[in-house]
Amino acid sequence: MCLKPATAPGAESGFTLLEMLLVVVILAVSATMIAPSYFSAASASLEDEGGRLVQVLRLASEECVLSGRLLRVLVRAHSYEFQVAGADGKWQAVEDQMYREHQLYEGFKVAEIRPQLALTEEIDTQQIDTKEKDAEVVISQLLLPPDGIRQIADIVLAEESANGRQITVQFRPGPGGIRIVTETL
């Protein structure tokens, strides 16, 4: 003998409005917890990338003055890294995590540097080490001497899309010499 639940004649089975609302609330709460971690890298902006570059350049410039060391920044199309002049005159990667090679977020690039300091000007440079054969070509270098910035340059960061926005990081001597200037296209 099979027992069936008693239902009123003509009644249909299904979910109640309360059950449906409960499912929607659970999905909404789950989405708000998952979405920030999923979209954090994708929501990086050109201003965030430029702001990071400005802060690291300022910090490195101040550290050069305080420590008496010469630093250089090797700039590539999609990355930049800091190197220090060793006692033997050879350039070495800076050990501090803050100054290690930084990859720009996907979709951003260094469009140009105006004016460029050629790799052979002002100081005797060694062949730039490339750990991999496919390493990007160095576009330019910026020097951070212990007696303060003497070089004038504009680092143009841009979105890689066809009509991408651009911002310029100005690299100048003096207080406030490293700053962002927004460019409109």
Secondary structure, DSSP 8 states (H G I E B T S, - for coil): --------TT------HHHHHHHHHHHHHHHHHHHHHHHTTTT--HHHHHHHHHHHHHHHHHHHHHHT--EEEEEESSEEEEEEE-TTS-EEE--SGGGS-EE--TTEEEEEEES---TTSSS-------SSTT---EEEEEEE-TT-----EEEEEEESSTT--EEEEEE-SSTT-EEEEEE--
